[in-house]
Amino acid sequence: MKKHFKILFSALPVLLFTSCDKEKSKSHTEIPDFVNEQQVLIQGYQGDAMEPFISKDDKYLFFNSLDGENNKDIYYASKINDTSFLFLGEVKGVNTSFVDANPTMDNLNNFYFISTRDLDSGNGTVFCGKFDNGIITNLHKIEGSVNIVLPGWINMGVEISADGELMLISNAHFSTGAVIPDAGNIHMTENEGGIFNLTADDNALFMNINNDKSIQYAGELSANGHELLYSQVTLSVPPIFELLYAVREDNGIFGTPVAITEPFKNNPYSFVEAPTLSSDGKRLYYHKKNENGIFCIYMLTRK
């Protein structure tokens, strides 16, 4: 099973990408809140950079590679300015020969990520450790109903809130023998002494987000918990990738999603994913495939 999912996670971005000249369907509100796309420079790093995460203190950019000898690995860089970072190397203590990706961290430096290293003992893929100067210690698997027990389902994305009390999970379903998912959505769990269980109002929270016509994934909460940012890909031929966000008041349900349009300005079928918002809510980072076929990190500014 480990080998199967190692190949699956690496192949997923490539297999989902398709280009087409059809008109892009518009199923969401489109308001140009985020503008002025700029590519992010990671000084000293060459290669694909995906699934960015800006630390809550705004000091670090975490990201993972696409593929290679060790499959996906997690790296980090220190901030020079909003669009420039200095590469510091791999995050030590997390990378294996399996998929290690989707980094996120709370204000107390509790570092979470997705890994397929232990699938033979169950479907738990969420791991946590303590981050200190590029090194992760006390590494352990997260337990609770966050881990789906239904056949064919697996967690493929994780996001922790700034205070560490809420965790967003992106899960996906794979039919037998399939290498791309046929369903997927976002759920909310809460921290109960280090064990993360689904919230009682989980289904209601995402009633305007999750649907059976597309896969919702790579969810992230704003620092105040009032905004949900996420990726979506339609289950159509060809698939359509979108970045969206939705707003709620206090702990209410997330409202009608709004499409973030600028990454698609010149190409409505751009392969764009994994939004992450700066703590002040003004800068949105994500990855996108450039004209040379390389995944790079980009930034938009909120008007």
C-alpha positions as CSV (number, residue, x, y, z in Angstrom):
1,M,0.0,0.0,0.0
2,K,2.8,2.4,0.8
3,K,4.2,2.1,-2.7
4,H,0.8,2.6,-4.3
5,F,0.2,5.9,-2.4
6,K,3.7,7.1,-2.9
7,I,3.2,7.0,-6.7
8,L,-0.3,8.4,-6.3
9,F,0.6,11.5,-4.4
10,S,3.4,12.3,-6.8
11,A,1.4,11.8,-9.9
12,L,-1.7,13.6,-8.9
13,P,-0.8,17.2,-9.9
14,V,0.4,16.0,-13.3
15,L,-2.5,13.8,-14.1
16,L,-5.1,16.4,-13.2
17,F,-3.7,19.1,-15.4
18,T,-5.3,19.5,-18.8
19,S,-5.6,22.4,-21.2
20,C,-8.5,23.2,-23.4
21,D,-10.0,26.1,-25.4
22,K,-13.5,25.8,-24.0
23,E,-15.0,28.7,-22.1
24,K,-14.4,28.5,-18.4
25,S,-17.6,28.0,-16.4
26,K,-18.4,30.6,-13.8
27,S,-20.1,29.0,-10.8
28,H,-19.1,31.5,-8.1
29,T,-19.2,35.1,-7.3
30,E,-16.1,36.8,-8.9
31,I,-14.8,40.0,-7.1
32,P,-11.3,41.1,-7.8
33,D,-10.2,41.5,-4.2
34,F,-6.8,40.1,-4.8
35,V,-4.7,41.7,-7.6
36,N,-1.2,42.4,-8.8
37,E,0.2,38.9,-9.3
38,Q,4.0,38.7,-8.6
39,Q,6.3,35.7,-8.7
40,V,8.0,34.9,-5.4
41,L,11.8,34.5,-5.5
42,I,13.4,31.8,-3.3
43,Q,17.1,32.7,-3.4
44,G,19.3,29.7,-3.5
45,Y,16.6,27.2,-4.5
46,Q,16.0,25.7,-7.9
47,G,13.2,23.3,-8.8
48,D,9.4,23.1,-8.2
49,A,8.0,24.9,-5.2
50,M,4.5,23.9,-4.1
51,E,2.0,24.1,-1.3
52,P,3.4,27.3,0.3
53,F,2.7,28.2,3.9
54,I,3.6,31.6,5.5
55,S,4.3,31.2,9.2
56,K,2.0,33.1,11.5
57,D,4.8,35.4,12.6
58,D,5.6,36.2,9.0
59,K,9.2,35.0,9.3
60,Y,9.3,31.9,7.2
61,L,8.0,30.4,4.0
62,F,7.5,26.7,4.1
63,F,6.9,24.7,0.9
64,N,7.5,21.3,-0.6
65,S,9.0,20.0,-3.8
66,L,7.1,18.1,-6.5
67,D,9.1,15.0,-7.0
68,G,12.6,13.5,-6.9
69,E,14.7,10.8,-5.4
70,N,12.8,11.0,-2.1
71,N,9.4,12.0,-3.6
72,K,8.0,15.2,-2.1
73,D,10.1,16.8,0.7
74,I,9.5,19.9,2.9
75,Y,11.8,22.9,2.8
76,Y,11.8,26.4,4.3
77,A,13.1,29.9,3.6
78,S,13.5,33.1,5.7
79,K,11.7,36.3,4.6
80,I,13.7,39.1,3.0
81,N,10.6,41.0,1.8
82,D,7.1,40.1,0.7
83,T,8.2,38.5,-2.6
84,S,11.8,37.4,-1.8
85,F,13.0,34.7,0.6
86,L,16.3,33.1,1.4
87,F,16.5,29.3,1.1
88,L,17.5,27.6,4.3
89,G,17.3,24.0,3.2
90,E,15.1,21.1,4.2
91,V,13.1,21.0,7.4
92,K,15.1,18.4,9.3
93,G,13.3,15.5,11.0
94,V,10.3,15.2,8.7
95,N,11.4,14.0,5.2
96,T,11.4,10.3,4.2
97,S,11.4,8.3,1.0
98,F,7.6,8.7,0.9
99,V,5.5,11.8,0.4
100,D,6.0,14.5,3.0
101,A,4.2,17.7,2.2
102,N,1.6,20.4,3.0
103,P,3.4,22.1,5.9
104,T,1.5,24.3,8.4
105,M,2.3,25.6,11.9
106,D,0.5,27.4,14.8
107,N,1.7,30.3,17.0
108,L,3.4,27.9,19.4
109,N,5.5,26.3,16.6
110,N,3.5,23.1,16.6
111,F,4.4,21.9,13.0
112,Y,1.9,19.7,11.1
113,F,2.2,18.1,7.7
114,I,0.9,15.2,5.6
115,S,3.0,12.0,5.1
116,T,2.3,8.6,3.5
117,R,5.1,6.9,5.5
118,D,2.8,4.8,7.7
119,L,-0.1,3.8,5.6
120,D,0.4,0.1,6.2
121,S,-0.7,0.5,9.8
122,G,-3.9,2.5,8.8
123,N,-4.9,5.5,6.9
124,G,-3.5,8.2,9.3
125,T,-1.4,10.7,7.3
126,V,-1.3,13.7,9.6
127,F,1.9,14.2,11.6
128,C,3.0,16.8,14.2
129,G,6.2,17.9,15.9
130,K,7.8,20.9,17.4
131,F,9.6,23.3,15.1
132,D,12.8,25.0,16.4
133,N,15.3,26.7,14.0
134,G,14.6,24.3,11.1
135,I,14.5,21.1,13.2
136,I,11.4,19.1,14.1
137,T,11.4,17.1,17.4
138,N,8.8,15.0,19.2
139,L,7.4,13.8,15.9
140,H,4.2,11.8,16.2
141,K,1.0,10.9,14.3
142,I,-2.2,12.8,15.0
143,E,-5.0,10.6,16.4
144,G,-8.8,11.1,16.5
145,S,-11.8,11.1,14.1
146,V,-9.6,13.3,11.9
147,N,-8.5,10.0,10.5
148,I,-11.1,8.6,8.1
149,V,-11.8,4.9,8.5
150,L,-13.9,4.5,5.3
151,P,-12.3,2.4,2.5
152,G,-10.7,4.4,-0.2
153,W,-10.6,7.7,1.7
154,I,-7.4,9.4,2.8
155,N,-6.4,12.8,4.2
156,M,-4.4,14.8,1.7
157,G,-4.2,18.2,3.2
158,V,-4.0,19.8,6.7
159,E,-4.1,23.3,8.1
160,I,-3.9,24.4,11.8
161,S,-5.4,27.6,13.1
162,A,-3.1,30.2,14.7
163,D,-4.1,29.2,18.2
164,G,-3.8,25.5,17.5
165,E,-7.3,24.7,18.5
166,L,-8.9,24.1,15.1
167,M,-7.6,21.9,12.2
168,L,-8.9,21.8,8.7
169,I,-8.6,18.5,6.9
170,S,-8.8,18.0,3.1
171,N,-9.7,14.4,2.3
172,A,-10.2,12.5,-1.0
173,H,-11.7,9.3,-2.2
174,F,-9.9,6.9,-4.7
175,S,-11.7,4.1,-6.4
176,T,-9.9,0.8,-6.5
177,G,-7.0,1.1,-8.9
178,A,-7.5,4.8,-9.6
179,V,-4.6,7.3,-9.4
180,I,-6.7,10.4,-9.2
181,P,-9.6,11.0,-6.8
182,D,-13.3,11.0,-7.7
183,A,-14.5,12.9,-4.6
184,G,-13.0,15.2,-1.9
185,N,-14.0,17.8,0.6
186,I,-12.9,19.9,3.6
187,H,-13.7,19.2,7.3
188,M,-13.2,21.0,10.6
189,T,-11.7,19.2,13.7
190,E,-11.0,20.6,17.1
191,N,-8.1,19.9,19.5
192,E,-9.0,17.8,22.5
193,G,-5.7,17.4,24.3
194,G,-3.7,16.7,21.2
195,I,-6.4,14.4,19.7
196,F,-8.3,16.0,16.8
197,N,-12.0,15.1,16.4
198,L,-14.6,16.4,13.9
199,T,-16.6,19.3,15.3
200,A,-20.3,18.7,15.9
201,D,-21.3,21.4,13.3
202,D,-18.8,20.2,10.7
203,N,-21.3,19.5,8.0
204,A,-23.1,22.8,8.5
205,L,-19.9,24.8,8.5
206,F,-19.2,23.8,4.9
207,M,-22.7,23.5,3.5
208,N,-21.9,26.2,0.9
209,I,-18.4,24.9,0.2
210,N,-18.5,21.1,-0.2
211,N,-20.3,19.7,-3.3
212,D,-20.4,16.6,-5.4
213,K,-19.4,18.3,-8.7
214,S,-15.9,19.2,-7.6
215,I,-13.2,18.4,-5.2
216,Q,-12.5,21.0,-2.4
217,Y,-9.0,20.8,-0.8
218,A,-6.0,22.8,0.5
219,G,-8.2,24.7,3.0
220,E,-6.8,27.5,5.2
221,L,-8.2,29.7,7.8
222,S,-7.3,33.4,8.2
223,A,-5.7,34.5,11.4
224,N,-9.0,35.6,12.9
225,G,-10.8,32.4,11.7
226,H,-13.4,34.4,9.7
227,E,-12.1,33.5,6.3
228,L,-11.7,30.2,4.6
229,L,-9.4,30.0,1.5
230,Y,-9.2,26.8,-0.5
231,S,-8.6,25.1,-3.9
232,Q,-11.2,23.5,-6.0
233,V,-11.0,21.3,-9.1
234,T,-14.1,20.3,-11.1
235,L,-14.9,16.7,-11.9
236,S,-15.3,17.6,-15.5
237,V,-13.3,17.0,-18.7
238,P,-11.2,19.0,-18.8
239,P,-11.0,19.8,-15.1
240,I,-11.0,23.5,-14.0
241,F,-8.8,24.6,-11.1
242,E,-9.9,27.5,-9.0
243,L,-8.9,29.4,-5.9
244,L,-11.8,30.6,-3.7
245,Y,-12.5,32.1,-0.3
246,A,-15.6,32.4,1.9
247,V,-16.4,34.5,4.9
248,R,-18.3,33.8,8.1
249,E,-19.2,35.8,11.2
250,D,-17.7,34.6,14.5
251,N,-18.2,30.8,14.4
252,G,-21.0,30.7,11.9
253,I,-21.2,28.8,8.6
254,F,-19.0,29.9,5.7
255,G,-21.0,31.9,3.1
256,T,-21.1,31.9,-0.7
257,P,-17.6,31.3,-2.0
258,V,-15.8,34.0,-4.1
259,A,-13.5,33.2,-6.9
260,I,-10.0,34.7,-6.9
261,T,-9.7,35.5,-10.6
262,E,-6.3,37.1,-11.3
263,P,-4.2,33.9,-11.5
264,F,-6.4,33.0,-14.5
265,K,-6.3,36.3,-16.2
266,N,-4.2,35.1,-19.2
267,N,-5.1,31.4,-19.1
268,P,-8.5,30.3,-17.6
269,Y,-7.0,26.8,-17.3
270,S,-4.0,27.7,-15.2
271,F,-3.0,24.9,-12.8
272,V,-3.1,26.9,-9.6
273,E,-3.5,25.6,-6.0
274,A,-2.8,25.9,-2.3
275,P,-3.7,29.4,-1.1
276,T,-2.1,30.7,2.1
277,L,-2.8,34.1,3.6
278,S,-0.4,36.3,5.6
279,S,-1.5,37.0,9.2
280,D,-2.5,40.5,8.3
281,G,-4.8,39.2,5.6
282,K,-3.2,41.5,2.9
283,R,-1.0,39.0,1.0
284,L,-2.1,35.7,-0.6
285,Y,0.5,33.1,-1.7
286,Y,-0.1,30.0,-3.8
287,H,1.6,27.9,-6.4
288,K,1.1,27.9,-10.2
289,K,2.8,26.2,-13.1
290,N,4.7,28.7,-15.1
291,E,5.3,28.9,-18.9
292,N,8.3,26.5,-18.5
293,G,6.3,23.8,-16.8
294,I,7.8,24.5,-13.4
295,F,5.6,25.0,-10.3
296,C,6.5,28.4,-8.7
297,I,5.0,30.4,-5.8
298,Y,3.2,33.6,-6.5
299,M,1.7,36.4,-4.5
300,L,-1.4,38.6,-4.8
301,T,-2.2,41.7,-2.8
302,R,-5.6,42.5,-1.3
303,K,-7.0,45.8,-2.4
